[in-house]
């Protein structure tokens, strides 16, 4: 039976699987831009299929989000924080879809195949055009920095909700029981009577 205070199970599973893939992608991407050694082709060989996996999972996750209503935000959340939460989620979804597409388009414009594994390559989605490749490469790097900062903000906000506000927002994605906001039962105002002997 689903609980109204947590995200649906498919949304939670997709969230944590994608969190791992995105973290791996960012680390691999950082390694790619910081090396010119023989490890670069190996990193690129991982970067491409993980990017496509993120694209596919992001589209599935978007469908889950549209068909399964998320739990409501806390009623006492300030309007500015609520707007920031909504806006950051739109940006996260946008970047989870845009980043792989820009990477795929960049590879297509550069004339490079997008290999998923040996013998399996995706078709190009843009014509071979070196100038376009340069622009897309720049955009891919710029959006990667924005994505990294957005993820840091997302993690920071989750910790703020979980450790400081303790309002159940973090638990809504972990599936843990939300901390009760009911006041504790008051102590009796008078001492209990002594037992009769």
Secondary structure, DSSP 8 states (H G I E B T S, - for coil): ---TTS--HHHHHHHHHHHHHHHHHHHHHHHHHT--STHHHHHHHHHHHHHHHHHHHHHHHHHHHHHS------TTS-HHHHHHHHHHHHHHHHHHHHHHHHHHHHHHHHT--EEEETTEEE--SS---HHHHHHHHHHHHHHHHHHHHHHHHHHHHHHIIIIII--SHHHHHH-------S------SS-------
